[in-house]
Structure formats: C-alpha cells, structure tokens
C-alpha cells in the first residue's frame, strides 16, 4: 500500500517541482501568513516523503496549497477519516444542549441509476438509498439551501421540551428567523421553537419576550420551572425549523 509520503512525492514530481521549489513556495506562504511554522525545509520535506514523518498542521496546509490538493482528501491519506467526524461525534453523549459546527467539506455528485429512483412523496429507508448512491449530504436529496442554517444537538440530559423534543435530538436552525414570536399558534405543536445562547449555556424550546426579559418556558410535562434572562444578555441563534430524533428514549427520571 502506498504511504502518504509516497503519494505526496508522486504529486510533487507530477507537477515537476523540486525540493527547492517547494521550500521557496512554503517560505512565501509563511511570509504571507506571518508564521514561520508554514515553511518547510528541504530536510523536513525529505523526511515527510521517505521516512513517514507526519507534517505539522501548518506544513500540511502549505503542502496542500502548493500541490493544489483537497485538505480533507489528503488528510485521509494519513488514516484520519474526516468524512466520519460527524458520525463519530454522534457517538459521544454530551449532557448539555449545544450547537453543531461541522460544515460540508465538498460537493459530492449523486449518481442516479435507474434502480435508485427517489420519490420524495413516499417513505424511504435512506440507508438503502445511500448504500446504492454512496456518501452524500441529505440536502442534495431535496435541494434545500442550508447556507443560512445551523445544526444543534439537544443534550442527553436536557428533558426541558420532552415529549416534543427528545434528548439527543438533532435540530435544524434557521438563522434568518431570530425575532421571538409570542402569539399566533393554535396548538403547542404549532408554537415556534427557538435556539438561544445564554451566559449559562444554550437553551432550546419555547420563549416569551417582554419587559426587557426573555423567558424560557419548558414543556409542562418536563416538570421544569421557567427561566428568565435579561434580553440584552441573550443571543437568539434562530428558529428551529427541522428536527430528527429517536423515539425510543427512556421515560423521564422521577421528579424530586
């Protein structure tokens, strides 16, 4: 199996770059960035190509810039599964509700064979679909423009909006909808949910704004009291416009 250093050497030779060319180019990047860590000495480049030396993140950046390589693909040469970072993160249970700042790394074309037609009007097992198509962002399936959106995870210990939002739920946040709407719904299912940041952490749920205060109103079934925050000290990230959650959550812990 070809080692990462050998792949980098092959790319360099294909571009007809000498060690000296790479050294000079990296020094130029170091000067532009005001950081000598981006520079790659001749001996260090030789060690990377022939001795299996792993480049620092700064030298790795310089090599990708000089060789015109995709950072995410190149880092996979070293056994770092960058495409799996979100999946691995989902295996780590964090009690507190928090935003998810992973971003798509690149656009992936989705082949459409005849036997893999997708009908958005029917319930479909996406695992089967992705197995035939390969890896792709779910946004490609429905053409959604997610540039103004963020994701967040409801903490595994956050029962404040149960049963509407289960602990561990993944929520989609529309950052263009930041104004708190305090009326105009018919049922609790219609009441807007918001994701906000406070000095004490993140909150996701129902909110009421008035008198310079922002009140977080948990679901009555949670048994948790409302929280009040000074409006000037709260950052409303946006309105929750989508949610993915498991339905096999354990019942609420006994109330004290």
N, C-alpha and C positions, 0 to 999 in steps of 0.2 A: 504494500500500500504506500502511495506517495506521501511523504511527510510534508507538513505545511511549509517548511523552509524550502523544500524542493519545488513546491508549487510557486512560491514567490520568486525563486530563481528563474523558473521557466517563463514567468510573466515578464520579468526584467529583461531576459535575453530576447524574448519576442519583440519587446519594444526597443531593442538594441541600445540599452542603457548600460554603461559601465558602472563599476563601484563608485568611481569618482563622480559620475553624473548624478547618482543617487545622493551621494554625500552633499554635493553642492545644492541640489534641489531641496534637501531636508534643511540645510542651513538657511535657505531662502524662506522656507515655511517658519523656521524658528525665529527669524528676524521679523517676519510679518506678525507672528503671534506674541513676540516679546518674551519668549520662553525657550531657553537652550535645550530643554528636555525633548523638543521636537527634532533636534539634529541627530543624525545617525552617522557615526564614524565608520571608516572603512572596515576596521577590525570587527566592530559590532555587527555590521551587515554580513560579513563572512560567517560569524558565529550563528546568526539567525538562519542563514541558508544551509550551513554544513554541520553545525553542532546541535541543532534543535533548540537553540536559545529562544525563549519566548520574548518577543519585543514588549517594551512597556506600552501603556496605552497611548502615550504621546508619539512614540516611534511607530506604533501600529497605525495611528492616524496618518502620519507622514507617508508611510508606505502605501496606504490605500489612496491617498491623494496623488502621489507621484505615479502610481501604476494604474490609476483610474479604476479602482476596484470598489465594489459594494462592501461597505463595512460589515453589514450583517452576514453576508455570504462568506466573507473572508474569515470572520471570527469563528465560523462553523468549522473551518479547516483545523482549528485547534481544539475541536471537540466541545465547543460551547454551543448548546442548542438554542440559539437566540429566538427561534420561532416558538419555542416551548416555554418561554418565560412567563407568559400569562397563565398557561395551564399549570405550571409548577406553582405559581403564586396562589392559585385557587386551592391548592392542597394545604396551604399554610393558614390555619384558623387564627384570625385576629379578633379579639372581643369587641374592639371599638369600631364604629361605623367610620368609613374613610373613603376618599376618592381614589380612583384607579387611573394612574397617569401613563399607562402603556399606550403607545402610538403605533399605527400600522407602519411597518418598515418599508414596504414597497408594494406596488400594484402587481397582482398576480392574475393573468388572464385565465378565465374559466372555460375550458373546452365544453362543448355541448354535443355529446354524441346522441344519436337518435334514441338510444335506450335509456337516456338520463334526462328526459324532459321534466321540467319543473312547473307544476301548476300551483300558483300561489293561493288558489281558491280551495285547495284540498289540504288536509292534514298530511304532512310528510315527515318521515323519520330522517332528519338531517344527517345523521351519522352514515346512513347508507348513501345519501347523495354525495357527501364529501368524500367517502371512500372511493367513489367512481370518478369524481372530478379532481381530487387532490385538494391540497390546502387552499383555502380562500376565505377572505373576510365575509361575514354574513351580510354586510352592507351591499356586497355585489349581487346578492340574490334579489333584493327589492329596489335597488337603485337609490337608496336613501343617501342624502348628502349629510354626512356626520361632522362636517368641519366645525360647526358651532355647537357641538355636543361633547359631553364628557361622560365617563362611567364612574360609578362608585359601588362599593360593597357595603351592605348592611352588616354590621358586626355580629359575630356569632352569639354575643351576649346582649344584643340590642333587640328587646321584645317590645319596644315602645309603640310600634304600629301593627303588631300582630292582632288579628289574622290577615290584615290587608297586605302587609309586607312581612315576610318571614325572615328571621335571622339568616344571614348568608345570601340574601337576595342580591342580584346584580341589577342596578338601576341605570337607566339612560337619562341624562340631564340635558335639557335644552337651555343653554346659557343666554339665549335671547329673551327668555321669559323670566325676568327677575323681579317683577312687580308682584307683591303679595296680594292675591285676590281673596277678600274676606267674606264674600257672599255670592249668591247666584247659582247654587247647586241644589239638586233635588234630593239626592241620597248621599250617604257617606262615600259610596263608590265614585261619585262624580266630583267630590271635593278635591281640589288640586293638592298635590304633594310637592313639597319643596325640599331642596338640599341646601343647608346653610352651614357656614363656618363660624364658630364662636370661640371665645378665649378658652373655653373648656373642652373644645373638640368639635366634631361635626354632628349635626342633627339632621334627620330626615323624617318628614311627616307633615302634619297639619300645622299651620301657623296663622296667627291673627296679629295684625299690625294696628297700633293706635296709641296716642298719647306719648309718642317717642319711645314706645316699648314694642318688642316683638315677643309674642307668647307662643311657645311650642306646646301644642295640645296633643298628648299621646292618645292612642285609641282607648276608649273606656275599658275594653276587655283586658288591657295590659295591666291595669291596676296602678299605673304610674302617675304621679301628680304632674300638673303643667309646670313648665319652666319659663321664667321671664328674663329677658335680656334687654339691655339698653340698645335701641335700634342703631345708634351710631357705632356700636362695637360689634355688629354682626355683618358678615358678608354673605348676601344671598347669591349662591352659585347659580341657581336656576330651578326651573320646574321639572319634576320627574315626568317624563313622557313615555317611558317604557320600563318594563321590569321582566326579569327572568328569575324564577325561584323554584326551589324544590318544594313538594307538597308533603314530604314525609318527615317534617320536623317534629321533634319531641314536643309534648304538651308543655305549657308554661310551668316553670317551677312554682311550688306552693307559695302563696303570698304570706308574708310575715304579718 
